[in-house]
């Protein structure tokens, strides 16, 4: 395949910081109707992030066990160990990313 010179644009490219996997938001109606889920999810997320940051191999095995997609341990470890990904509860450079997304029409 010929190299077109195009690259993959990542959050780390646009903000200069590692990417954060995901942020979850909900509507107040869901929040009010599901207090156990709403309070339990952040605890689970915190536990998962701590596990990944403490023991990446154990984290990858846990992800593989619960993932519904076909992935190998090497593929999961590649994502977990990639320096462009950060596993943290603290959002970083969100506004800079939002400004960029606005500029490109996303």
Buried (B, 14 or more C-beta within 10 A) or exposed (E): EEEEEEEEEEBBEBBEBBBBBEEEEEEEEEEEEEEEEEEEEEEEBEEBBEBBEEEBEEBBEBBBEEEEEEBEEEEBBEEBEEEEBBBEEEEBBEEBBEEBEEEEEE
